[in-house]
C-alpha cells in the first residue's frame, strides 16, 4: 500500500465553514474516483491542514499526486488555501 500525504496552508482569511463544505462536497469524491481505498482530512491547526489517502499501489498514488501541484489551490477550494506538501509514501503498517 501507498499513501498520498498532503499538507495545505490555510490563510487566516479563509472561512473554516466554507473550507469544510468544500472538503465534504469535493475531496472524498475526487479521491474515490482516483482509486483511493481510504482517505482522511484533518481539521486545520495553526494554518495547516493535513490529509492522507491510501492506495493499493505506488502507481495509483503517484497518478493522483501528479494531478496536484505545490503552491496551487485544490480544485474548488476557497481562495487562501494552497498545497504546501504533496508526497507519495509507502505505508509501513496499518490497523
PyMOL commands that set and color helices and strands:
alter all, ss='L'
color gray80, all
select helices_A, chain A and resi 16-33+58-65
alter helices_A, ss='H'
color red, helices_A
select strands_A, chain A and resi 2-10+38-45+48-55+81-90
alter strands_A, ss='S'
color yellow, strands_A
deselect
rebuild
show_as cartoon
